[in-house]
Each structure stands twice: as structure tokens, then as C-alpha cells.
Amino acid sequence: MNSLVPLLAGISLGYSLAQAGDVPYIIAANIGVLVFIITAQLERIAGRRKL
């Protein structure tokens, strides 16, 4: 469930950038995936530190 939040955030960020015409859709999709991967890694690191 938690991993859906950064995924949706990344997708919406990439989509809004593409809608604004600043970046092509392919690059916007990559930005969304990168945001998802980075936040997932941060969540894993934070999870390890709690344990």
C-alpha cells in the first residue's frame, strides 16, 4: 500500500510536466519512474533504521 503513494506521485509529476509542454512524454514517464524508485529506496533505508 505504501509503495503506491510514491508511484502515483511520480506519475502525476511526470504527467503534469508533459501537459505543461516542458518535457516530452517519454522523459516525463522516466521522471515518474525515477521518483518512484528513489522514494522506495528511501523507505527501505528508513525501515532498516527503525529495526
Contacts in CASP RR format, 6 or more apart in sequence:
PFRMAT RR
TARGET T0000
AUTHOR 0000-0000-0000
METHOD contacts of the structure
MODEL  1
MNSLVPLLAGISLGYSLAQAGDVPYIIAANIGVLVFIITAQLERIAGRRK
L
2 43 0 8 1.000
3 36 0 8 1.000
3 40 0 8 1.000
3 43 0 8 1.000
6 35 0 8 1.000
6 36 0 8 1.000
6 39 0 8 1.000
6 40 0 8 1.000
6 43 0 8 1.000
7 36 0 8 1.000
9 35 0 8 1.000
9 36 0 8 1.000
9 39 0 8 1.000
10 31 0 8 1.000
10 32 0 8 1.000
10 33 0 8 1.000
10 35 0 8 1.000
10 36 0 8 1.000
11 32 0 8 1.000
11 36 0 8 1.000
13 31 0 8 1.000
13 32 0 8 1.000
13 35 0 8 1.000
14 23 0 8 1.000
14 28 0 8 1.000
14 29 0 8 1.000
14 31 0 8 1.000
14 32 0 8 1.000
15 28 0 8 1.000
17 23 0 8 1.000
17 28 0 8 1.000
17 31 0 8 1.000
18 24 0 8 1.000
18 25 0 8 1.000
18 28 0 8 1.000
23 31 0 8 1.000
END
